[in-house]
C-alpha cells in the first residue's frame, strides 16, 4: 500500500507541476499579447485604417459662395447688391458604398497583419521558452554529472591508495570535471541571453526569472498531415491578407467604373436686392430673390482615364492572385520542413529514452566492476559521457518537438 501511495503521489506531483507549467506559459503568452510594443503599433495601425471608412463614405463638403456687386446690377425691383450660394455634389449611385467597401477590405488587411504578428510573436515566445527549458535542464544535468564525477574522483583516489589503480585515472576525472565546468559556464551565459530575449518579447524587466517545469510535457499535432496543409492554405494570416487585398481591388474596380459615370449637383442661390427709386413698386421694392433649384451635372468625357483605372485594378488583382499562389507554395515548403522536424523529434525522443536507460544500466555494471577490481575506469568515464549526452539529447528532442508544433500552429494562424 505504501508503494502504491508513493506512486500515486509521484504521478499527482508530476501532473501538478506540468499543469502549473502550462499555466505559466499561457500567462507569458497573455503578457506578450498585451505588452509587446510591435503588436501595439500594428493594432493602432489597424484602428487608423478603420477611421478611413467614414471618410471615404461621406459626401463631398458642400460649396458655399458669396459675391458682392461692386457695380450693382439694376433689376425691376431694385439693384442687386450681394449674392449667396450653396452647392452640394453627389457622386453616381453606389460610389460611396463601393469606396467604403475598399476601405473596409484594406482595414481587414491591417488586422490580418496584426494577427500574423501576434501568431509569430507567440511562436517566438514558445520557442524561446522551450530553449530556456533545454538550457536549464542542461545546467541541472551538468551540475549533477559534476557531482558524480567528483564522487568518481574520490573513488579513484581510494583505488590509487590501495594500489588497484593508476594516478592517471584521477587525472582523467580532473580533465572531465574541467570540461564540464567550462560547459556549465557556457550554458549559464546562454540561459541569461535567452531570458533577456524572452523578457523583451514580453516587454518586461530583464531581471524577471522565467519559470520552467522540471519535465516538459510534449505536445502533439491534433490533425492529419493533409488536413493541416489544407488548413494552412486557407487560414494562414498571410494568405488572408492577400485574400482581402484581392477583395479590395475588386471593389476598387467597381469604384473606377462608377467614377466614370456622371456626377450631379444641387444648389440654391440667394440674391440681396437693394431699394429701387421707382415709386410704383410698392410691396416689391427691394425684395430679395431666392432662386430654387440649381441643378448641375458633371460629364466624364475623357474616358481613357477611367478605362486605365479599371485596367489598373484588374492587373493589381491579378498580381495579388499570383502572389497568393506563390505564398501558398512557400508555406507548403515551410510546413513540410516543420513536419519533418516534428517527426524527427518524435523519433529522437523514443530513441534517447531507450539509449538513456541502456547507458544507465551499463554505467551501473561498469561501476560495480571498477569498485571490485579497479579496471576499465576509462570505460566508466566514457559511459558517463554517454549518459550525459543521451539525457541532454532527450530534453533537446522534447524541446524541439514542442517548438515544431508551435511553428506549425503559427503557420495555421493559431
C-alpha positions as CSV (number, residue, x, y, z in Angstrom):
1,X,0.0,0.0,0.0
2,X,2.9,2.4,0.8
3,X,4.4,1.7,-2.6
4,X,1.1,2.4,-4.4
5,X,0.6,5.5,-2.3
6,X,4.1,6.8,-3.3
7,X,3.5,6.1,-6.9
8,X,0.2,7.9,-6.9
9,X,1.8,10.8,-5.1
10,X,4.6,11.0,-7.7
11,X,2.0,11.0,-10.5
12,X,0.0,13.7,-8.8
13,X,3.1,15.9,-8.2
14,X,4.1,15.4,-11.9
15,X,0.7,16.3,-13.1
16,X,0.5,19.3,-10.9
17,X,3.9,20.6,-12.0
18,X,3.0,20.1,-15.7
19,X,-0.3,21.9,-15.3
20,X,1.4,24.7,-13.4
21,X,4.0,25.0,-16.2
22,X,1.3,25.1,-18.9
23,X,-0.5,27.8,-16.9
24,X,2.8,29.8,-16.6
25,X,3.3,29.6,-20.4
26,X,-0.3,30.7,-21.1
27,X,0.4,33.6,-18.7
28,X,3.5,34.6,-20.6
29,X,1.6,34.5,-23.9
30,X,-1.1,36.7,-22.4
31,X,1.5,39.2,-21.2
32,X,3.2,39.2,-24.6
33,X,-0.1,39.9,-26.3
34,X,-0.8,42.8,-24.0
35,X,2.6,44.3,-23.7
36,X,4.6,43.8,-26.9
37,X,5.2,47.2,-28.5
38,X,5.3,45.8,-32.0
39,X,1.7,44.4,-31.6
40,X,0.5,47.7,-30.1
41,X,1.9,49.5,-33.1
42,X,0.1,47.2,-35.6
43,X,-3.2,47.4,-33.7
44,X,-3.0,51.2,-33.8
45,X,-2.4,51.0,-37.5
46,X,-5.5,48.8,-37.8
47,X,-7.6,51.3,-35.9
48,X,-6.3,54.1,-38.0
49,X,-7.4,52.1,-41.1
50,X,-10.9,51.8,-39.7
51,X,-11.1,55.6,-39.5
52,X,-10.8,55.7,-43.3
53,X,-14.2,54.1,-43.7
54,X,-16.3,57.1,-42.7
55,X,-14.0,59.4,-44.6
56,X,-14.4,57.8,-48.0
57,X,-18.1,57.0,-47.4
58,X,-19.1,60.7,-46.8
59,X,-20.4,63.1,-49.4
60,X,-18.0,65.9,-50.6
61,X,-18.2,69.0,-48.5
62,X,-20.8,71.5,-49.7
63,X,-19.6,74.5,-51.5
64,X,-20.7,77.9,-50.0
65,X,-20.1,81.0,-52.1
66,X,-20.5,84.8,-51.7
67,X,-20.4,87.5,-54.2
68,X,-20.6,91.3,-53.9
69,X,-21.6,93.5,-56.8
70,X,-19.2,96.4,-57.0
71,X,-21.4,97.9,-59.7
72,X,-24.9,96.8,-58.7
73,X,-27.0,95.3,-61.4
74,X,-30.3,97.1,-61.7
75,X,-33.4,94.9,-61.8
76,X,-37.1,95.7,-61.9
77,X,-37.4,95.6,-58.1
78,X,-34.1,97.2,-57.3
79,X,-30.2,96.9,-57.6
80,X,-28.6,93.5,-56.9
81,X,-26.1,94.1,-54.1
82,X,-24.8,90.7,-53.0
83,X,-25.3,87.0,-53.8
84,X,-25.1,83.9,-51.6
85,X,-24.9,80.3,-53.0
86,X,-24.6,76.8,-51.6
87,X,-24.0,73.8,-53.8
88,X,-23.8,70.0,-53.0
89,X,-22.1,67.5,-55.3
90,X,-23.5,63.9,-55.4
91,X,-21.4,61.1,-57.0
92,X,-23.1,58.3,-59.0
93,X,-25.3,55.9,-57.1
94,X,-23.3,53.3,-55.1
95,X,-19.9,55.1,-55.4
96,X,-19.7,55.9,-51.7
97,X,-20.6,52.4,-50.7
98,X,-18.0,50.9,-53.0
99,X,-15.4,53.3,-51.6
100,X,-16.3,52.2,-48.1
101,X,-16.0,48.5,-49.2
102,X,-12.5,49.2,-50.4
103,X,-11.5,50.9,-47.1
104,X,-13.1,48.0,-45.1
105,X,-11.1,45.4,-47.0
106,X,-7.9,47.4,-46.5
107,X,-8.6,47.6,-42.8
108,X,-9.0,43.8,-42.7
109,X,-5.6,43.5,-44.4
110,X,-4.2,45.6,-41.5
111,X,-6.0,43.4,-39.0
112,X,-4.6,40.2,-40.5
113,X,-1.1,41.8,-40.4
114,X,-1.7,42.3,-36.7
115,X,-2.9,38.7,-36.3
116,X,0.1,37.4,-38.2
117,X,2.5,39.4,-36.0
118,X,0.7,38.1,-32.9
119,X,1.0,34.5,-34.1
120,X,4.7,35.0,-34.9
121,X,5.2,36.6,-31.5
122,X,3.6,33.6,-29.7
123,X,5.7,31.2,-31.7
124,X,8.9,33.2,-30.7
125,X,7.8,33.2,-27.1
126,X,7.1,29.5,-27.1
127,X,10.3,28.5,-28.9
128,X,12.4,30.7,-26.6
129,X,10.6,29.2,-23.6
130,X,11.4,25.7,-24.8
131,X,15.1,26.6,-25.4
132,X,15.3,28.1,-21.9
133,X,13.9,24.8,-20.6
134,X,16.6,22.8,-22.5
135,X,19.3,25.1,-21.3
136,X,18.0,24.9,-17.7
137,X,17.9,21.1,-17.9
138,X,21.4,21.1,-19.4
139,X,22.6,23.2,-16.4
140,X,20.9,20.8,-13.9
141,X,22.2,17.7,-15.6
142,X,25.7,19.1,-15.9
143,X,25.8,20.0,-12.2
144,X,24.6,16.5,-11.4
145,X,27.3,15.0,-13.5
146,X,29.9,17.2,-11.9
147,X,28.8,15.8,-8.5
148,X,29.0,12.3,-9.9
149,X,32.5,12.9,-11.3
150,X,33.7,14.2,-8.0
151,X,32.5,11.0,-6.4
152,X,34.4,9.1,-9.1
153,X,37.4,11.2,-8.3
154,X,37.2,10.2,-4.6
155,X,36.7,6.5,-5.7
156,X,39.8,6.8,-7.9
157,X,41.9,8.2,-5.1
158,X,40.8,5.3,-2.9
159,X,41.9,2.9,-5.6
160,X,45.2,4.7,-6.0
161,X,45.9,4.5,-2.3
162,X,45.1,0.7,-2.3
163,X,47.3,0.2,-5.4
164,X,44.5,-1.0,-7.5
165,X,44.5,1.9,-9.9
166,X,46.9,4.4,-11.6
167,X,47.1,8.1,-10.8
168,X,46.1,8.6,-14.4
169,X,42.5,7.7,-13.5
170,X,42.3,10.6,-11.1
171,X,43.8,12.9,-13.8
172,X,41.2,11.7,-16.3
173,X,38.4,12.6,-13.9
174,X,40.0,16.0,-13.4
175,X,40.0,16.7,-17.1
176,X,36.4,15.6,-17.4
177,X,35.5,18.0,-14.5
178,X,37.3,20.9,-16.2
179,X,35.4,20.3,-19.4
180,X,32.1,20.1,-17.7
181,X,32.7,23.2,-15.6
182,X,33.5,25.1,-18.9
183,X,30.4,23.7,-20.5
184,X,28.4,24.7,-17.4
185,X,29.6,28.3,-17.6
186,X,28.7,28.5,-21.3
187,X,25.2,27.1,-20.5
188,X,24.6,29.7,-17.8
189,X,25.6,32.6,-20.1
190,X,23.4,31.1,-22.8
191,X,20.4,31.0,-20.5
192,X,20.9,34.6,-19.5
193,X,20.8,35.7,-23.1
194,X,17.6,33.7,-23.8
195,X,16.0,35.1,-20.6
196,X,16.8,38.7,-21.8
197,X,15.2,37.9,-25.2
198,X,12.2,36.3,-23.6
199,X,11.5,39.3,-21.3
200,X,12.0,41.7,-24.1
201,X,9.4,39.8,-26.2
202,X,7.0,40.3,-23.2
203,X,8.3,43.9,-22.8
204,X,9.0,43.3,-19.1
205,X,12.0,43.7,-16.9
206,X,15.1,41.8,-17.9
207,X,15.6,40.7,-14.3
208,X,12.4,38.7,-14.2
209,X,13.1,35.0,-13.8
210,X,11.5,32.6,-16.3
211,X,9.6,29.8,-14.6
212,X,10.4,26.4,-16.2
213,X,8.9,23.0,-15.5
214,X,11.0,20.1,-14.2
215,X,9.7,17.9,-17.1
216,X,8.4,19.4,-20.3
217,X,5.1,17.9,-21.5
218,X,5.5,17.1,-25.2
219,X,2.8,18.5,-27.5
220,X,1.4,16.6,-30.5
221,X,-0.4,17.7,-33.7
222,X,-4.1,17.0,-33.5
223,X,-4.9,16.6,-37.2
224,X,-3.5,14.5,-40.1
225,X,-0.9,16.0,-42.4
226,X,-3.2,16.6,-45.4
227,X,-5.8,18.4,-43.2
228,X,-3.0,20.6,-41.8
229,X,-1.8,21.6,-45.3
230,X,-5.4,22.4,-46.4
231,X,-6.0,24.5,-43.3
232,X,-2.7,26.4,-43.8
233,X,-3.7,27.3,-47.4
234,X,-7.0,28.8,-46.1
235,X,-6.3,30.0,-42.6
236,X,-2.8,31.4,-42.6
237,X,-2.8,35.1,-41.8
238,X,-0.5,36.0,-44.7
239,X,-2.9,34.2,-47.1
240,X,-5.9,36.0,-45.5
241,X,-4.1,39.3,-46.1
242,X,-3.8,38.6,-49.8
243,X,-7.5,37.5,-49.9
244,X,-8.6,40.8,-48.5
245,X,-6.2,42.6,-50.9
246,X,-7.9,40.8,-53.8
247,X,-11.3,41.8,-52.5
248,X,-10.2,45.4,-52.1
249,X,-9.1,45.6,-55.8
250,X,-12.4,44.0,-56.8
251,X,-14.2,46.9,-55.1
252,X,-11.7,49.3,-56.5
253,X,-12.7,48.2,-59.9
254,X,-16.3,49.0,-59.1
255,X,-15.2,52.4,-57.8
256,X,-13.4,53.1,-61.1
257,X,-16.5,52.2,-63.1
258,X,-18.7,54.4,-61.0
259,X,-16.3,57.3,-61.2
260,X,-16.7,57.1,-65.0
261,X,-20.4,57.9,-64.6
262,X,-21.9,61.4,-64.3
263,X,-22.0,63.3,-61.0
264,X,-24.9,65.6,-60.0
265,X,-25.1,68.8,-58.0
266,X,-27.9,70.6,-56.4
267,X,-27.7,74.2,-55.2
268,X,-29.5,77.3,-54.0
269,X,-28.7,80.9,-54.8
270,X,-29.9,83.8,-52.7
271,X,-29.6,87.4,-54.0
272,X,-29.8,90.5,-51.8
273,X,-31.6,93.4,-53.6
274,X,-31.5,97.0,-52.6
275,X,-34.3,99.6,-52.7
276,X,-35.3,101.0,-56.1
277,X,-36.1,104.6,-56.9
278,X,-39.2,103.6,-58.7
279,X,-42.2,104.6,-56.6
280,X,-44.6,102.2,-58.4
281,X,-43.1,99.1,-56.8
282,X,-44.9,99.2,-53.5
283,X,-44.6,95.7,-51.9
284,X,-41.9,94.5,-54.3
285,X,-39.4,97.3,-53.9
286,X,-36.1,95.8,-52.6
287,X,-37.4,92.3,-52.4
288,X,-34.6,89.7,-52.3
289,X,-34.6,87.0,-55.0
290,X,-34.5,83.3,-54.0
291,X,-33.7,81.1,-57.0
292,X,-34.6,77.4,-56.5
293,X,-33.3,74.9,-57.5
294,X,-30.0,75.0,-59.3
295,X,-29.1,71.6,-60.8
296,X,-25.7,70.6,-62.4
297,X,-24.1,67.6,-64.0
298,X,-20.5,66.6,-64.4
299,X,-20.0,64.6,-67.6
300,X,-16.9,62.4,-67.7
301,X,-15.9,62.9,-71.3
302,X,-12.2,61.8,-71.1
303,X,-12.8,58.0,-71.0
304,X,-9.2,56.9,-71.2
305,X,-8.6,57.9,-67.6
306,X,-11.4,55.7,-66.3
307,X,-10.5,52.8,-68.6
308,X,-7.0,53.0,-67.2
309,X,-8.3,53.0,-63.6
310,X,-10.3,49.8,-64.4
311,X,-7.4,48.1,-66.1
312,X,-5.1,49.1,-63.2
313,X,-7.5,47.4,-60.7
314,X,-7.7,44.3,-62.8
315,X,-3.9,44.0,-63.2
316,X,-3.4,44.7,-59.5
317,X,-5.9,42.0,-58.6
318,X,-4.2,39.5,-61.0
319,X,-0.8,40.4,-59.4
320,X,-2.0,39.6,-55.9
321,X,-3.6,36.4,-57.1
322,X,-0.3,35.2,-58.4
323,X,1.4,36.3,-55.2
324,X,-1.2,34.3,-53.2
325,X,-0.3,31.1,-55.1
326,X,3.4,31.8,-54.6
327,X,2.8,32.3,-50.9
328,X,0.9,29.0,-50.7
329,X,3.9,27.2,-52.3
330,X,6.3,28.8,-49.8
331,X,4.0,27.9,-46.9
332,X,3.8,24.3,-48.1
333,X,7.6,24.1,-48.1
334,X,7.8,25.6,-44.7
335,X,5.2,23.2,-43.4
336,X,7.0,20.2,-44.8
337,X,10.2,21.3,-43.2
338,X,8.4,21.8,-39.9
339,X,6.6,18.5,-40.1
340,X,10.0,16.8,-40.8
341,X,11.4,18.3,-37.6
342,X,8.3,17.2,-35.7
343,X,8.6,13.6,-36.9
344,X,12.4,13.6,-36.3
345,X,11.9,14.9,-32.8
346,X,9.4,12.2,-32.0
347,X,11.8,9.5,-33.2
348,X,14.6,11.0,-31.2
349,X,12.5,11.1,-28.0
350,X,11.8,7.3,-28.4
351,X,15.5,6.7,-29.3
352,X,17.1,8.6,-26.4
353,X,14.6,7.2,-23.9
354,X,16.0,3.7,-24.8
355,X,19.6,4.9,-25.0
356,X,19.5,6.6,-21.7
357,X,18.1,3.6,-19.9
358,X,20.7,1.3,-21.5
359,X,23.5,3.7,-20.7
360,X,22.4,4.0,-17.1
361,X,22.4,0.2,-16.8
362,X,25.8,-0.1,-18.5
363,X,27.3,2.6,-16.2
364,X,26.0,0.7,-13.1
365,X,27.6,-2.5,-14.3
366,X,30.9,-0.8,-15.1
367,X,31.0,1.0,-11.7
368,X,30.4,-2.3,-9.9
369,X,33.3,-3.9,-11.8
370,X,35.6,-0.9,-11.2
371,X,34.7,-0.9,-7.5
372,X,35.8,-4.5,-7.3
373,X,39.0,-4.8,-9.4
374,X,39.8,-1.1,-10.3
375,X,39.8,-1.9,-14.0
376,X,38.2,-0.2,-17.1
377,X,38.0,3.2,-15.4
378,X,38.3,4.8,-18.9
379,X,35.1,2.9,-19.9
380,X,33.4,4.2,-16.8
381,X,34.1,7.8,-17.9
382,X,33.2,7.1,-21.5
383,X,29.8,5.7,-20.4
384,X,29.2,8.6,-18.1
385,X,29.7,10.9,-21.0
386,X,27.1,8.9,-23.0
387,X,24.7,9.1,-20.1
388,X,25.1,12.9,-20.1
389,X,24.8,13.1,-23.9
390,X,21.7,10.9,-24.1
391,X,20.0,12.8,-21.2
392,X,20.7,16.1,-22.8
393,X,19.6,14.9,-26.3
394,X,16.3,13.6,-24.8
395,X,15.5,17.0,-23.4
396,X,16.7,18.6,-26.6
397,X,14.3,16.4,-28.6
398,X,11.4,17.3,-26.3
399,X,12.0,21.0,-26.7
400,X,12.4,20.5,-30.5
401,X,9.1,18.6,-30.8
402,X,7.2,21.4,-28.9
403,X,8.9,24.0,-31.0
404,X,8.0,22.3,-34.2
405,X,4.3,22.0,-33.0
406,X,4.4,25.7,-32.1
407,X,5.8,26.6,-35.6
408,X,3.1,24.5,-37.4
409,X,0.4,26.2,-35.2
410,X,1.9,29.5,-36.3
411,X,1.6,28.5,-40.0
412,X,-2.0,27.5,-39.2
413,X,-2.7,31.0,-37.9
414,X,-3.4,29.9,-34.3
